[in-house]
Each structure stands twice: as C-alpha cells, then as structure tokens.
Amino acid sequence: MSTVFLSILLSIPILLYQGYVATQLWSWFVVPTFQVPGLSIPIAIGLCILMNLPTRGFHEKDEGLTLSVSFWIVKITFAWVAGAIVKGFV
C-alpha cells in the first residue's frame, strides 16, 4: 500500500474527528456568546481545513506517517480537552 494512499485513507477519520470537536467547541463558546446557530460537522470540517491552510504542519517525509497521524490526533484531542476546561470557567 502506498504511503500517499494510506495518508489519504487515514485523513478521513481524522477530519471527521476534527469536525466533531470543532462543532463541540463552537457550541460551547460561539453559540452562547454571539447567539449564532450551531455548526454541522461538514461545515466545521470546511472551517478547519480553511484555518489549517496557512499553518498546515503535516510533514510526512520528515516525521513518518505514524508520528504525523498521532500528532494530529493528540493536537485535536488537546484542543477539545482544553476547551472543556475553559468552558467550566465560562
């Protein structure tokens, strides 16, 4: 299996997970603050992709595929946990 195919295959669940976490964070902070509607997962995925364009750090050749995937899962989970902690103070 080629590395490119594997990267694409693994990016699908990572994008879904990132979209889900983004919808949670949006509903915790943006909805009550600005009185706007919640986000669907596809819209959240699109916003995450848009925000990651200038800052994307997925360097497969330098770090290896497993390390890169693990990094993004940890990064997204950390954002979710940090958001949950901050939500407790709001």
C-alpha positions in Angstrom: 0.0 0.0 0.0 1.5 3.3 -1.0 2.2 5.9 1.6 0.1 8.5 -0.2 -3.0 6.2 -0.3 -2.5 5.4 3.4 -2.3 9.1 4.2 -5.5 9.8 2.4 -7.2 6.9 4.0 -6.2 8.0 7.5 -7.1 11.6 6.9 -10.8 10.8 6.6 -11.4 9.7 10.2 -9.1 12.5 11.4 -11.1 15.1 9.5 -14.4 13.6 10.9 -12.9 13.7 14.5 -11.7 17.3 14.0 -15.1 18.3 12.6 -16.8 16.8 15.6 -14.5 18.5 18.1 -14.9 21.8 16.3 -18.7 21.5 16.5 -18.5 20.9 20.2 -16.2 23.9 20.8 -18.3 26.1 18.6 -21.5 25.2 20.5 -19.7 25.7 23.9 -18.3 29.2 23.1 -19.5 30.8 19.9 -23.2 30.0 20.1 -23.9 31.4 23.6 -21.6 34.4 23.1 -22.7 35.6 19.7 -26.2 34.0 19.5 -25.4 32.2 16.2 -26.6 28.8 15.1 -24.5 25.7 15.7 -22.3 24.1 13.0 -22.8 20.8 11.2 -19.8 18.5 11.0 -19.3 19.1 7.3 -19.3 22.9 7.8 -16.9 22.5 10.8 -14.6 20.3 8.7 -14.5 23.0 6.0 -13.7 25.7 8.5 -10.9 23.6 10.0 -9.4 23.0 6.6 -9.7 26.7 5.8 -7.9 27.6 9.1 -5.2 24.9 8.6 -4.3 26.1 5.1 -1.7 28.7 6.1 -0.5 26.7 9.1 -0.6 23.1 8.0 2.2 21.1 9.6 1.8 17.6 8.3 5.4 16.7 7.3 5.2 13.0 6.4 8.7 12.8 5.0 10.3 14.3 8.0 8.4 12.6 10.8 7.0 9.4 9.4 3.3 8.8 8.8 2.5 7.2 12.2 4.1 10.0 14.1 2.3 12.6 12.0 -1.1 11.0 12.4 -0.5 10.6 16.1 0.5 14.2 16.4 -2.8 15.4 14.8 -5.0 13.2 16.9 -3.2 14.4 20.1 -3.4 18.0 18.9 -7.2 17.8 18.2 -7.9 16.0 21.5 -5.9 18.5 23.4 -7.9 21.4 21.9 -11.1 19.5 22.9 -9.9 18.9 26.5 -8.6 22.5 26.8 -11.9 23.8 25.5 -13.8 21.7 28.0 -11.7 23.0 30.9 -12.2 26.6 29.7 -15.9 26.0 29.3 -16.0 25.2 33.1 -14.9 28.8 33.8 -17.3 30.5 31.5 
